[in-house]
Amino acid sequence: MRNKTLSRAFEALSLGEAYSGKYAYLGYMPDKELELLKAICKNAPKSIAETFKFLEKKDELFLYIYDSYAIMGGEEYFIYPFTDERKLPEGLSMEIGPIGAQNSQFHAENLSEHVAMVQVNLEEAGIPREIAAKIAVLHDVGKKYTSATNRVGDIASYGHADVSAFIASHWLKQWDIEEQDAKVLVAVIYAHMKPFNDWRRANHSRGAINKKQGFYLQLIDFMGDEYLANKTMDLISLVARADEGVQEIDDYAISKIIKGSNILLDLNDNL
């Protein structure tokens, strides 16, 4: 099964390019896949609740990327292709699971459950409900189109933050969000993985380029305001902490999932 996820097409995307929403900045995609991506981008959900439900919607782009495997327990399961067949140990099989499946050491919860938990985490950290909701439902939407089986048999979503930011830039503009607020949200979504990935590795590598400082300078240029860039960096760090998954679904996790889901489903006014 060929890997048709969006990871490779988005791997060189900068923050400014993601915010622009211009398809010319993307890497190669088959015409059909690009057409389906454009349809997703130009048809924003009408509310937070609808965006939350979209995470489990089997849209045409998702069905183009993932082959159906079987109906199991009344739920449709899909095949998650290998991230890179050239670098796999012998005997490894492609993972199967429903839409939004996550099975790594970092996530026992599925995508929708994770988003619900992030909503609660953000509110507990002091983020106002409606801002938290936009971040929660948008920050991982790219996982729908980037999830694949990696070399240790986990479902990984390489480049999902870039895809999420690109889609979010289109949807936020359709929601008539003020430009400055939209820029902050897109920057947070684009960079929400960096504190625990790029920046941590750079800080622990001798002679490594300081990627955090490099991004900060890029952010100042993008925002056009150093104070706002500093506030956005603080928000990126906060969201990164709120984004942590769970290793098992215990009663505490279930209570968070239920609470967060109810909050998001109640936000059904048009944006």
DAFENVEN-V797730 format. One record per run of one state. SS is the DSSP state (helix for helix, strand for strand, loop for the rest). FROM is the first residue (numbers start at 1). TO is the last residue. If there is no record, write none. Layout:
SS&FROM&TO, SS&FROM&TO
This chain:
loop&1&7, helix&8&10, loop&11&14, helix&15&20, loop&21&22, helix&23&25, loop&26&30, helix&31&42, loop&43&47, helix&48&54, loop&55&59, helix&60&65, loop&66&66, strand&67&72, loop&73&74, strand&75&80, loop&81&81, strand&82&82, loop&83&84, helix&85&87, loop&88&94, strand&95&97, loop&98&110, helix&111&124, loop&125&128, helix&129&139, loop&140&140, helix&141&145, loop&146&146, strand&147&149, loop&150&154, strand&155&157, loop&158&159, helix&160&174, loop&175&178, helix&179&191, loop&192&193, helix&194&196, loop&197&197, helix&198&203, loop&204&210, helix&211&223, loop&224&225, helix&226&242, loop&243&250, helix&251&266, loop&267&271
